[in-house]
């Protein structure tokens, strides 16, 4: 029986080659798109799930209120919270803290001499980090490798980078100028799908020696020093909301008196580690450039579903439309004794074969396109996913689901034909069948219009953010990272280095600073006015700059003056941006000039700068305080004239750099590219969104093309008669296309409000955003109408141009 089904199905495919090809191409494209998207979604959702007890690990996040307003949400907490949780709540099994630092790591190799690199993935932590994160130690014992000061555990990658094939255990590495660490262990490289990926782990006791005499207490019990990424491992089955409530009550009892004195409030929130990658966008994230977006992943999941449904709808529409062409076949089969169940089996077998062909093609296409898609998405999605059981279960599920969903309805329609009516030529299309086809076409194009609108809005928002004036000039700027290894003569060397750089042809200015635009500021503390202003401290972010920074970056001084060498006491003065002036309740920038603030020491405000975007437009402008710190040069920003001068300037910098800062590898970047990296994930999402939107429209048009081809063929004689009676080709094309275009217009009316709602919600996540323009919706709808008309018009035009003598010669 099954063999007969398959033989009959193959004969039907050969007889109707065009429709079979359209079905196979549409279904295979739908499967390829959905499989690729769902593997991307799988990768994005896989972050940190390789950890043995990932579901029991929570990060302690820090929310801070001042004067009743939420001032910031931070991924790093204070050092006291981990111990407080472990000591007071039995639900907490263990905790660990990671304090991020960066600098120059060097090793004097007997074979290769000095090996030095600037490293940014360095964490000061304790031995419990291996028990919490289940990172695998290749060399060393987890309980001992980070016990005592000046111990270092390094990744496999770092071991190879500095030691090659030599055993690193017991070797000494140097951190910056004067800190020496014994390598006590090597751990397996942390997988890429991790929200934190250190290469160097330094023992926690090291903090004590670095910060004597206060840090020995501060690094354990401080409630204000928020630089510590803190994680807790909970007992299995812990009621986390109940723990959070008890923890909040504990913190309130312990801290409320201090809060009342300063008119502030703290909250320490437990967040699942498995949610961090997609649903955390806080200050001081460990890997800020690799953060995911849960909304984007959610949207792409729906796109994958839409594409699949559109492909299945194509099959249903074409199969039901062709059903009347196969009515005689069904009538004869029934007259010969075929049962309805046997006919349904026959047509389900055809659906099975079409989906089998499509699935086979899809598997091959996915394997070929995987590297390209991985590059497009910006994620190292491992091709080994194709070997995982869940990939094949997904494919089988889509295959079985596609076979049943796309084959069941046509099978039911075809098997219901009555042989007597069929053989008398009395089978006509029912209103229900016509309505079903029209509804499916409307669904397809509603989804297409929504996707096009989404692509336009995403593109416009990205263009808005990347094209918006930042209030600071980041163009033609070469940034050299400051040396990690410095000594007491650094200020003098820094001034001499900048002076020599200014002599290089093509250099317009050189400024040193603690941060540059696009670099997240971690230097923050409380600020208050000496007299007047809001109660308590206002949280402000500090940028250390020299006297060239304001002029070099083209910042606007709205009141007062900039730092100047003519004022030798500027180290006791500050500048601030307009946002900080407003936070301190000054009525105007002019009022702030000459006023004193307390920021550790008492300092005078000498200048106010217009607000500018230190970070991307995905984040609001924050209050900034500018300190004159000529000795603090984490970056040298060099303004260069013309793109062609970059290489010349870089070549000329090398000699003075090595002379003034020996032992420091030179590291640089182009500021516009560095700043633009913040939009990279959004651009990648936009590219994926647009690509698969185009694919969804193409698949929908394949179905419309096939449907129009079949229905036009059904009306061939009608077209011939109309031409004989004087109808023009244009009139005939419009007549035959009108029904399809009406459906697409209805699809627009359904899609527009849904797209408006969805995209308006998406835009709410941006502090600076575009306003939805009705013209975009009209353009999207009009574009779909034109595409649909082109798909239908080609077939109708071809039919309308046929000589009526050919179509009517048998009449």
Secondary structure, DSSP 8 states (H G I E B T S, - for coil): -HHHHHHHHHHHHHHTHHHHHHHHHHHHHHHHHHHHHHHHHHHHHTTTTTSTTGGGEEEEEEEEEETTEEEEEES-B-THHHHHHHHH-TTEEEEEEEEEEEEEEEEEETTTEEEEEEEEEEEEE-TTHHHHH---EEES-TTTTT-SSSEEEEEHHHHHHHHTTS--TT-EEEETTTEEEEEEEEE----SS-S---SEEEETTHHHHHTTTTHHHHHHH-SS---EEEEEEE-TT--HHHHHHHHHHHHHHHHHHHHHHHTEEEEEEEEEGGGHHHH---BT-TTGGG---HHHHHHHHHHHHHHHHHHHHHHHHHHHHHHTTTHHHHHHHHHTT--HHHHHHHHHHHHHHHHHHHHHHHHHHHHHHHHHHHHHHTS---GGGGGSHHHHHHHHHHHHHHHHHHHHHHHHHHHT--HHHHHTT-----HHHHHHHHHHHHHHHHHHHHHHHHHHHHHHHHHHHHHS--SS--TTEEEEE--SS--TTHHHHHHHHHHHHTTSTTEEEEEEES--TTS----EEEEEESSSSSSS-EEEEEEEE-TTHHHHTT--EEEE----TT-TTGGGEEEEEHHHHHHTT-SSHHHHTT-EEESSSEEEEEEEE----SS-TTS----EEEEE-TT--SEEEEEESSGGGHHHHHHHHHHHHHHHSTT----EEEHHHHHHGGGHHHHHHHHHHHHHHHHHHHHHHHHHHHHHHHHHHHTHHHHHHHHHTT--HHHHHHHHHHHHHHHHHHHHHHHHHHHHHHHHHHHTT-SS-----HHHHHHHHHHHHHHHHHHHHHHHHHHHTS-HHHHHTT-
